Amino acid sequence: MYTRARQPRVRNCPFRLDVCNRVLLVLIWLRMYPEITMLSGMFMVSPTTVQREIRYLLPMLWTYFRELVQWPNAEQWQDMAHDWEMFPGAVALIDGTRHEIQRPQIEPQQQFYSGHCRYHNFSTQIIMDNRGNIVYIQSGFLGHNNDSAQLQMMPRIGNGEELHLPEGLYILADKGYPCEYPLLTPWRVRDVAGDQRRQLFNLELRRVRVKVEHCIRRVKEYGAVSHLWRHERWMFPIVNELCAFLAQRHITLSRVL
């Protein structure tokens, strides 16, 4: 009688991953965001091993690469004070981005839901200096918070604050943020009508802010933060910030090469 041959059980495979392959596995997962079973087949280990390696290595890689994103010191900020002719004193840009997640099954789902976006999400705030470097990232904000509320949850920015910014320098932002120092936001529509100088200001600000949107696009080239998130909540801030660190490494290397 014919009997179908049993498929080999991957979890009993005798092969073990060395350090290089363990790191490679996590980097492929970050970049391509494949199914766990696909990585299991690629590296000939069990799905459980793949999940264990990802959970174990993510915090280690985050700690290793975090030095790539650093807040500049006072002298570095002052050196950037006149890089933008139209905005003397503007040294950085801030913007937020959202990442869609599966609807929470245990926690209150309304905390993660954005009525504006109409999906459940985590949010991230990124600050980029006027030379194109990511200088700060904080991820994991619950989706119901807007940009202004997320700013209040971040370390304070300013002269003598946790994120030190010398007096007289400021950060460009969109109208979703409060127009208060150290942020500079566009003029509201009701204040622009008939004033060509304010219209020109808004147009120039919009042109400059494209730079931070390109920066966010670089981070979202990593599939783990651009596709639907389907893993534990605690992992996401680590994953998103790690992707930003790796994106900054690419930015730095592209200038050297």
Backbone as numpy.savetxt, mean C-alpha at the origin, in Angstrom:
# Nx Ny Nz CAx CAy CAz Cx Cy Cz
-10.15 -57.12 -12.74 -11.01 -55.94 -12.74 -10.11 -54.70 -12.74
-10.52 -53.72 -13.58 -9.73 -52.49 -13.71 -9.94 -51.59 -12.49
-8.85 -51.11 -11.95 -8.92 -50.16 -10.85 -8.09 -48.94 -11.19
-8.65 -47.77 -10.88 -7.93 -46.53 -11.18 -6.75 -46.38 -10.23
-5.61 -45.99 -10.79 -4.44 -45.78 -9.95 -4.65 -44.57 -9.06
-4.27 -44.71 -7.83 -4.41 -43.61 -6.90 -3.44 -42.48 -7.20
-3.94 -41.24 -7.06 -3.07 -40.09 -7.23 -2.14 -39.98 -6.02
-0.88 -39.64 -6.26 0.04 -39.51 -5.12 -0.40 -38.41 -4.18
-0.25 -38.63 -2.91 -0.61 -37.64 -1.90 0.56 -36.68 -1.70
0.35 -35.44 -2.11 1.44 -34.48 -2.12 2.03 -34.26 -0.75
1.19 -34.34 0.28 1.71 -34.03 1.61 2.72 -35.05 2.11
2.77 -36.20 1.45 3.75 -37.20 1.84 5.02 -37.13 1.00
5.09 -36.10 0.14 6.25 -35.97 -0.73 7.51 -35.78 0.11
8.58 -36.48 -0.21 9.79 -36.42 0.61 10.59 -35.14 0.43
10.30 -34.33 -0.63 11.11 -33.15 -0.88 10.88 -32.10 0.19
11.94 -31.39 0.52 11.86 -30.30 1.49 12.29 -29.01 0.80
11.75 -27.89 1.23 12.10 -26.61 0.65 13.32 -26.02 1.35
14.29 -25.57 0.56 15.41 -24.84 1.16 15.00 -23.38 1.33
15.89 -22.58 1.88 15.56 -21.19 2.20 15.19 -20.40 0.95
15.96 -20.58 -0.12 15.70 -19.83 -1.35 14.32 -20.15 -1.91
13.96 -21.41 -1.92 12.66 -21.80 -2.45 11.51 -21.34 -1.55
11.76 -21.28 -0.27 10.73 -20.79 0.65 10.43 -19.33 0.36
11.49 -18.53 0.19 11.30 -17.11 -0.12 10.67 -16.96 -1.51
11.13 -17.76 -2.47 10.57 -17.70 -3.81 9.08 -18.01 -3.80
8.69 -18.98 -3.02 7.27 -19.35 -2.91 6.44 -18.14 -2.45
6.92 -17.45 -1.43 6.16 -16.31 -0.91 6.13 -15.17 -1.91
7.25 -14.92 -2.60 7.29 -13.83 -3.58 6.36 -14.11 -4.76
6.30 -15.36 -5.20 5.36 -15.73 -6.27 3.93 -15.52 -5.80
3.66 -15.88 -4.56 2.31 -15.70 -4.01 1.95 -14.22 -3.96
2.89 -13.37 -3.54 2.64 -11.94 -3.48 2.39 -11.35 -4.86
3.20 -11.75 -5.81 3.14 -11.13 -7.14 1.98 -11.65 -7.97
1.80 -12.96 -7.99 0.80 -13.57 -8.86 -0.50 -13.91 -8.15
-0.42 -14.10 -6.83 -1.58 -14.45 -6.00 -2.31 -15.69 -6.53
-1.57 -16.78 -6.77 -2.21 -18.00 -7.27 -2.93 -18.74 -6.15
-3.71 -19.72 -6.52 -4.34 -20.58 -5.52 -3.27 -21.37 -4.77
-3.55 -21.68 -3.54 -2.60 -22.43 -2.71 -2.29 -23.78 -3.35
-3.31 -24.41 -3.95 -3.10 -25.72 -4.57 -2.12 -25.63 -5.74
-2.13 -24.50 -6.45 -1.20 -24.33 -7.57 0.24 -24.25 -7.05
0.44 -23.47 -6.00 1.79 -23.39 -5.41 2.21 -24.74 -4.85
1.25 -25.48 -4.32 1.54 -26.80 -3.80 2.10 -27.71 -4.89
1.49 -27.65 -6.07 1.98 -28.46 -7.18 3.31 -27.98 -7.72
3.50 -26.68 -7.77 4.75 -26.12 -8.30 5.95 -26.52 -7.46
5.78 -26.50 -6.13 6.91 -26.75 -5.24 6.89 -28.16 -4.65
5.89 -28.96 -5.04 5.80 -30.35 -4.61 5.77 -30.49 -3.09
4.94 -29.67 -2.48 4.71 -29.77 -1.04 3.20 -29.70 -0.82
2.77 -29.99 0.35 1.34 -30.00 0.63 0.78 -28.58 0.73
-0.52 -28.41 0.48 -1.14 -27.09 0.68 -0.95 -26.57 2.10
-0.97 -27.46 3.07 -0.75 -27.05 4.45 0.63 -26.44 4.63
1.64 -27.06 3.98 3.00 -26.54 4.06 3.09 -25.16 3.41
2.43 -25.00 2.27 2.44 -23.70 1.59 1.86 -22.63 2.50
0.71 -22.91 3.10 0.08 -21.93 3.99 0.96 -21.63 5.20
1.59 -22.67 5.73 2.46 -22.47 6.89 3.66 -21.61 6.53
4.25 -21.85 5.37 5.42 -21.07 4.95 5.04 -19.60 4.74
3.89 -19.35 4.13 3.45 -17.97 3.89 3.24 -17.24 5.20
2.54 -17.87 6.12 2.27 -17.24 7.41 3.55 -17.00 8.21
4.50 -17.91 8.09 5.73 -17.81 8.87 6.68 -16.76 8.29
6.79 -16.71 6.95 7.78 -15.85 6.32 7.33 -14.41 6.13
6.03 -14.17 6.02 5.56 -12.80 5.77 6.07 -11.81 6.81
5.91 -12.07 8.12 6.43 -11.10 9.10 7.95 -10.94 9.02
8.67 -12.02 8.70 10.12 -11.93 8.61 10.53 -11.06 7.43
9.87 -11.24 6.28 10.19 -10.42 5.11 9.80 -8.97 5.34
8.68 -8.75 6.04 8.27 -7.39 6.36 9.35 -6.69 7.19
9.88 -7.39 8.18 10.92 -6.82 9.04 12.20 -6.56 8.25
12.52 -7.45 7.32 13.76 -7.33 6.55 13.71 -6.15 5.58
12.58 -5.95 4.92 12.47 -4.93 3.87 11.94 -3.59 4.36
11.52 -3.50 5.60 10.88 -2.27 6.08 11.81 -1.06 6.00
13.13 -1.28 6.06 14.08 -0.17 6.02 14.06 0.55 4.68
13.45 -0.04 3.67 13.39 0.59 2.35 12.43 1.78 2.33
11.51 1.82 3.26 10.56 2.94 3.34 10.80 3.65 4.67
11.39 4.84 4.59 11.74 5.59 5.80 11.28 7.04 5.67
10.86 7.60 6.79 10.47 9.01 6.83 11.74 9.86 6.81
11.87 10.81 5.87 13.10 11.63 5.80 13.31 12.46 7.05
14.56 12.82 7.30 14.86 13.71 8.42 14.66 15.17 7.99
14.84 16.08 8.91 14.56 17.50 8.65 15.41 18.04 7.50
16.69 17.67 7.46 17.57 18.17 6.39 17.12 17.66 5.03
16.72 16.40 4.97 16.25 15.84 3.70 14.98 16.52 3.24
14.06 16.80 4.17 12.83 17.51 3.79 13.17 18.90 3.27
14.05 19.61 3.96 14.40 20.97 3.52 15.04 20.96 2.14
15.78 19.91 1.84 16.44 19.80 0.53 15.42 19.64 -0.60
14.22 19.15 -0.26 13.19 18.94 -1.27 12.20 20.10 -1.36
12.43 21.16 -0.59 11.43 22.22 -0.45 11.13 22.97 -1.73
12.06 22.99 -2.69 11.86 23.79 -3.89 11.92 22.95 -5.16
11.61 21.67 -5.04 11.65 20.78 -6.21 10.47 21.02 -7.15
9.34 21.49 -6.62 8.18 21.78 -7.45 8.02 23.30 -7.58
8.25 23.81 -8.77 8.23 25.25 -8.99 6.86 25.86 -8.68
5.79 25.14 -9.06 4.44 25.66 -8.85 4.00 25.59 -7.39
4.67 24.73 -6.61 4.28 24.55 -5.21 5.51 24.61 -4.31
6.12 25.79 -4.18 7.28 25.90 -3.29 6.89 25.56 -1.86
7.66 24.67 -1.27 7.35 24.22 0.09 6.62 22.90 0.14
6.07 22.48 -1.01 5.38 21.18 -1.06 6.43 20.08 -1.23
6.47 19.16 -0.29 7.53 18.15 -0.31 6.99 16.72 -0.49
5.67 16.55 -0.45 5.14 15.19 -0.51 3.69 15.21 -0.98
3.20 14.00 -1.26 1.81 13.77 -1.65 1.25 12.66 -0.78
-0.03 12.76 -0.47 -0.69 11.70 0.29 -1.95 11.27 -0.46
-2.22 9.98 -0.43 -3.44 9.47 -1.05 -3.79 8.13 -0.42
-5.04 7.76 -0.55 -5.51 6.48 -0.03 -5.96 5.58 -1.16
-6.01 4.30 -0.89 -6.50 3.33 -1.85 -7.22 2.21 -1.10
-8.12 1.53 -1.80 -8.94 0.49 -1.17 -8.66 -0.87 -1.81
-8.87 -1.92 -1.01 -8.61 -3.29 -1.44 -9.83 -4.14 -1.10
-10.44 -4.70 -2.11 -11.68 -5.46 -1.88 -11.39 -6.76 -1.14
-12.26 -7.10 -0.20 -12.13 -8.33 0.57 -13.44 -9.10 0.54
-13.38 -10.36 0.92 -14.60 -11.13 1.05 -15.44 -10.59 2.21
-16.73 -10.74 2.10 -17.62 -10.27 3.16 -17.30 -11.01 4.46
-17.02 -10.28 5.54 -16.70 -10.93 6.83 -17.83 -11.84 7.30
-17.46 -12.99 7.83 -18.44 -13.96 8.30 -18.65 -13.88 9.81
-17.66 -13.37 10.55 -17.73 -13.32 12.01 -17.85 -11.89 12.51
-16.97 -11.02 12.05 -16.99 -9.63 12.51 -18.13 -8.85 11.85
-18.56 -7.74 12.46 -19.64 -6.93 11.89 -19.27 -6.44 10.48
-20.01 -6.89 9.48 -19.63 -6.59 8.11 -19.74 -5.11 7.77
-20.60 -4.34 8.48 -20.77 -2.93 8.16 -19.52 -2.11 8.43
-18.64 -2.64 9.32 -17.39 -1.94 9.60 -16.43 -1.96 8.40
-16.63 -2.93 7.53 -15.73 -3.11 6.38 -16.35 -2.60 5.08
-17.60 -2.16 5.13 -18.31 -1.81 3.91 -18.21 -0.31 3.62
-17.89 0.02 2.37 -17.83 1.41 1.93 -19.05 1.69 1.06
-19.90 2.62 1.50 -21.05 2.97 0.69 -20.67 3.64 -0.61
-19.50 4.32 -0.60 -19.03 4.98 -1.82 -18.57 3.96 -2.86
-17.80 2.98 -2.40 -17.28 1.96 -3.33 -18.26 0.82 -3.55
-19.15 0.60 -2.58 -20.15 -0.46 -2.65 -19.53 -1.86 -2.57
-18.50 -2.00 -1.77 -17.96 -3.32 -1.49 -17.21 -3.28 -0.17
-16.94 -4.47 0.39 -16.19 -4.58 1.65 -14.71 -4.44 1.33
-14.00 -3.73 2.19 -12.60 -3.47 1.85 -11.78 -3.08 3.07
-10.46 -3.16 2.87 -9.48 -2.53 3.73 -8.96 -1.31 2.99
-8.45 -0.34 3.74 -7.91 0.87 3.11 -6.46 1.07 3.52
-5.74 1.81 2.68 -4.32 2.08 2.89 -4.04 3.55 2.63
-3.16 4.15 3.43 -2.69 5.51 3.21 -1.21 5.46 2.84
-0.86 6.15 1.75 0.52 6.20 1.26 0.96 7.64 1.14
2.16 7.94 1.63 2.77 9.25 1.45 4.03 9.07 0.60
4.12 9.86 -0.46 5.26 9.81 -1.39 5.92 11.18 -1.43
7.25 11.23 -1.35 7.91 12.53 -1.43 7.91 13.03 -2.88
8.33 14.28 -3.07 8.25 14.85 -4.41 9.34 14.36 -5.36
10.12 13.38 -4.91 11.11 12.75 -5.78 10.72 11.32 -6.15
9.50 10.94 -5.77 8.96 9.66 -6.19 9.18 8.50 -5.25
9.66 8.75 -4.04 9.91 7.68 -3.07 8.74 7.54 -2.10
8.40 6.29 -1.80 7.41 6.04 -0.75 8.10 6.27 0.59
7.56 7.19 1.38 8.20 7.51 2.67 7.36 7.04 3.85
6.10 6.69 3.59 5.26 6.20 4.68 4.09 5.42 4.10
3.74 4.32 4.76 2.55 3.56 4.39 1.94 2.96 5.65
0.64 3.03 5.73 -0.09 2.39 6.82 -1.32 1.74 6.23
-1.49 0.47 6.50 -2.58 -0.29 5.89 -3.43 -0.96 6.97
-4.62 -1.41 6.56 -5.49 -2.14 7.46 -6.64 -1.34 8.03
-6.86 -0.10 7.54 -8.00 0.67 8.00 -9.29 -0.01 7.53
-10.30 -0.01 8.38 -11.57 -0.62 8.01 -12.28 0.22 6.96
-12.98 -0.48 6.06 -13.52 0.15 4.87 -14.50 1.28 5.08
-15.17 1.35 6.23 -16.17 2.40 6.41 -15.54 3.76 6.70
-14.23 3.80 6.96 -13.55 5.06 7.23 -13.13 5.75 5.94
-13.39 7.05 5.84 -12.93 7.79 4.67 -11.50 8.29 4.89
-10.95 9.00 3.90 -9.56 9.45 3.99 -9.33 10.35 5.20
-10.27 11.24 5.47 -10.12 12.16 6.58 -10.06 11.42 7.92
-10.94 10.42 8.08 -10.96 9.64 9.32 -9.68 8.81 9.46
-9.18 8.27 8.37 -7.96 7.48 8.41 -6.77 8.35 8.80
-6.76 9.60 8.32 -5.68 10.51 8.67 -5.62 10.74 10.17
-6.78 10.80 10.81 -6.83 11.01 12.25 -6.29 9.81 13.03
-6.31 8.63 12.41 -5.82 7.43 13.06 -4.31 7.23 12.87
-3.73 7.99 11.96 -2.30 7.89 11.70 -1.50 8.70 12.71
-0.20 8.43 12.83 0.65 9.30 13.65 0.56 10.74 13.14
0.59 11.69 14.05 0.46 13.09 13.66 1.68 13.54 12.86
1.41 14.40 11.87 2.47 14.94 11.00 2.64 16.41 11.29
3.88 16.86 11.48 4.12 18.28 11.72 5.42 18.51 12.45
5.70 19.76 12.74 6.93 20.13 13.41 6.93 19.60 14.84
7.87 18.72 15.15 7.97 18.13 16.48 7.04 16.97 16.72
6.27 16.56 15.72 5.36 15.43 15.88 6.08 14.12 15.59
5.34 13.03 15.74 5.94 11.71 15.53 6.50 11.56 14.12
5.75 12.06 13.13 6.26 12.15 11.77 6.67 13.61 11.56
7.94 13.88 11.80 8.41 15.27 11.84 8.46 15.87 10.44
7.82 17.03 10.31 7.86 17.81 9.07 8.19 19.24 9.45
9.33 19.76 8.99 9.73 21.11 9.39 8.65 22.15 9.09
8.59 23.16 9.91 7.58 24.21 9.77 7.73 24.91 8.42
6.62 25.19 7.78 6.62 25.86 6.49 6.53 24.92 5.31
6.76 23.62 5.53 6.63 22.63 4.47 5.26 21.97 4.57
4.75 21.50 3.46 3.41 20.93 3.48 3.28 19.77 2.50
2.15 19.09 2.60 1.87 17.88 1.80 0.62 18.13 0.95
0.67 17.77 -0.31 -0.46 17.94 -1.21 -1.43 16.76 -1.07
-2.72 17.06 -1.09 -3.74 16.03 -0.91 -4.95 16.37 -1.77
-5.88 15.42 -1.90 -7.11 15.70 -2.64 -8.18 16.22 -1.70
-9.36 16.50 -2.24 -10.41 17.15 -1.46 -11.04 16.22 -0.42
-10.65 14.95 -0.39 -11.16 14.05 0.63 -10.51 14.25 1.98
-9.45 15.05 2.02 -8.73 15.33 3.27 -9.10 16.72 3.78
-8.94 16.96 5.07 -9.22 18.31 5.60 -8.17 19.30 5.12
-8.61 20.50 4.78 -7.68 21.54 4.34 -7.13 22.26 5.56
-6.19 21.62 6.21 -5.54 22.19 7.38 -4.08 21.76 7.39
-3.24 22.62 7.92 -1.81 22.36 7.90 -1.49 21.04 8.62
-0.61 20.20 8.04 0.30 20.48 6.92 -0.22 20.06 5.55
-1.52 19.87 5.39 -2.06 19.46 4.10 -2.52 20.66 3.30
-2.37 20.56 1.98 -2.88 21.56 1.06 -3.78 20.85 0.06
-5.04 21.23 0.01 -6.03 20.56 -0.83 -6.56 21.51 -1.90
-7.28 20.99 -2.91 -7.81 21.86 -3.98 -8.90 22.79 -3.46
-9.12 23.86 -4.22 -10.25 24.74 -3.94 -11.54 24.01 -4.24
-12.56 24.26 -3.42 -13.87 23.67 -3.66 -14.51 24.33 -4.89
-15.44 23.61 -5.52 -16.09 24.10 -6.73 -16.74 25.45 -6.49
-17.40 25.61 -5.36 -18.10 26.86 -5.08 -17.15 28.04 -4.92
-15.87 27.75 -4.62 -14.90 28.82 -4.43 -14.08 29.11 -5.68
-14.25 28.29 -6.71 -13.44 28.43 -7.91 -14.12 29.27 -8.97
-15.43 29.25 -9.03 -16.19 29.87 -10.12 -15.71 31.29 -10.42
-15.29 31.47 -11.68 -14.88 32.80 -12.15 -13.48 33.22 -11.76
-12.77 32.41 -11.02 -11.42 32.77 -10.58 -10.42 31.90 -11.33
-9.77 32.47 -12.33 -8.85 31.71 -13.18 -7.61 31.24 -12.41
-7.17 32.02 -11.45 -5.98 31.63 -10.68 -6.27 30.37 -9.87
-7.45 30.30 -9.28 -7.81 29.11 -8.51 -8.04 27.91 -9.42
-8.59 28.16 -10.59 -8.76 27.07 -11.56 -7.41 26.52 -11.97
-6.45 27.42 -12.25 -5.11 26.98 -12.62 -4.45 26.22 -11.49
-4.65 26.68 -10.25 -4.10 25.98 -9.08 -4.63 24.55 -9.02
-5.94 24.38 -9.18 -6.53 23.04 -9.11 -6.03 22.15 -10.23
-5.89 22.71 -11.43 -5.40 21.92 -12.56 -3.97 21.46 -12.32
-3.13 22.36 -11.83 -1.74 22.00 -11.57 -1.63 20.98 -10.44
-2.47 21.16 -9.41 -2.46 20.20 -8.30 -2.90 18.82 -8.78
-3.89 18.78 -9.65 -4.35 17.50 -10.19 -3.25 16.85 -11.02
-2.51 17.66 -11.77 -1.43 17.11 -12.59 -0.32 16.51 -11.73
0.03 17.20 -10.66 1.10 16.72 -9.79 0.67 15.46 -9.03
-0.61 15.41 -8.62 -1.08 14.29 -7.83 -1.12 12.98 -8.62
-1.01 13.05 -9.93 -0.95 11.83 -10.73 0.25 10.98 -10.31
1.29 11.64 -9.81 2.51 10.92 -9.42 2.23 9.91 -8.31
1.44 10.29 -7.31 1.16 9.36 -6.22 0.22 8.25 -6.70
-0.63 8.54 -7.67 -1.49 7.51 -8.23 -0.67 6.47 -8.99
0.38 6.92 -9.67 1.29 5.98 -10.33 2.04 5.14 -9.29
2.36 5.76 -8.17 3.04 5.05 -7.09 2.15 3.94 -6.54
0.87 4.26 -6.33 -0.08 3.26 -5.85 -0.23 2.14 -6.88
-0.21 2.50 -8.16 -0.31 1.48 -9.21 0.86 0.50 -9.13
2.05 0.99 -8.81 3.20 0.10 -8.67 2.98 -0.92 -7.55
2.42 -0.45 -6.46 2.15 -1.36 -5.34 1.11 -2.39 -5.75
0.10 -1.95 -6.48 -0.99 -2.85 -6.87 -0.64 -3.75 -8.05
0.58 -3.67 -8.54 1.04 -4.66 -9.50 1.21 -6.02 -8.84
1.23 -6.02 -7.52 1.28 -7.28 -6.76 -0.14 -7.79 -6.60
-0.38 -8.99 -7.11 -1.72 -9.54 -7.12 -2.35 -9.71 -5.76
-1.54 -9.92 -4.74 -2.08 -10.15 -3.40 -2.83 -8.94 -2.88
-2.53 -7.74 -3.38 -3.23 -6.55 -2.91 -4.15 -5.94 -3.96
-4.15 -6.48 -5.17 -5.03 -5.94 -6.22 -6.22 -6.84 -6.50
-6.18 -8.08 -6.04 -7.29 -9.00 -6.23 -8.06 -9.18 -4.92
-9.18 -9.83 -5.02 -10.04 -10.05 -3.85 -9.26 -10.76 -2.75
-9.21 -10.15 -1.57 -8.50 -10.73 -0.43 -9.35 -11.82 0.19
-8.76 -13.01 0.37 -9.53 -14.15 0.86 -8.80 -14.90 1.99
-8.01 -14.17 2.76 -7.26 -14.79 3.85 -7.55 -14.06 5.16
-6.84 -14.44 6.22 -7.09 -13.86 7.53 -6.83 -12.35 7.54
-7.56 -11.69 8.43 -7.48 -10.23 8.50 -6.09 -9.76 8.93
-5.46 -10.44 9.89 -4.18 -9.97 10.43 -3.08 -9.93 9.38
-3.21 -10.75 8.34 -2.17 -10.83 7.33 -2.15 -9.64 6.39
-3.32 -9.02 6.18 -3.39 -8.04 5.09 -2.49 -6.82 5.28
-2.47 -6.15 6.44 -1.55 -5.01 6.57 -0.09 -5.39 6.31
0.31 -6.55 6.77 1.69 -7.01 6.55 1.93 -7.21 5.06
0.98 -7.86 4.39 1.13 -8.14 2.96 1.19 -6.84 2.15
0.27 -5.93 2.42 0.21 -4.70 1.63 1.44 -3.82 1.85
1.86 -3.71 3.10 3.04 -2.90 3.38 4.30 -3.55 2.81
4.38 -4.87 2.86 5.52 -5.56 2.26 5.56 -5.32 0.76
4.41 -5.33 0.10 4.37 -5.05 -1.34 4.85 -3.63 -1.63
4.52 -2.69 -0.74 5.00 -1.31 -0.90 6.52 -1.24 -0.73
7.05 -2.00 0.23 8.50 -2.03 0.42 9.19 -2.55 -0.85
8.64 -3.61 -1.42 9.22 -4.19 -2.63 9.07 -3.24 -3.81
7.96 -2.52 -3.88 7.78 -1.54 -4.94 8.81 -0.42 -4.82
9.08 0.01 -3.58 10.09 1.04 -3.37 11.47 0.54 -3.76
11.74 -0.73 -3.50 13.02 -1.31 -3.94 13.15 -1.23 -5.45
12.06 -1.51 -6.15 12.07 -1.42 -7.61 12.29 0.02 -8.06
11.66 0.98 -7.38 11.84 2.39 -7.72 13.31 2.79 -7.56
13.91 2.38 -6.46 15.31 2.71 -6.20 16.24 2.08 -7.22
16.04 0.80 -7.52 16.91 0.10 -8.47 16.75 0.66 -9.88
15.56 1.07 -10.25 15.34 1.59 -11.61 16.13 2.87 -11.83
16.37 3.63 -10.76 17.18 4.85 -10.90 18.66 4.52 -11.02
19.08 3.51 -10.26 20.50 3.11 -10.29 20.87 2.53 -11.64
19.97 1.68 -12.18 20.26 1.02 -13.45 19.93 1.91 -14.64
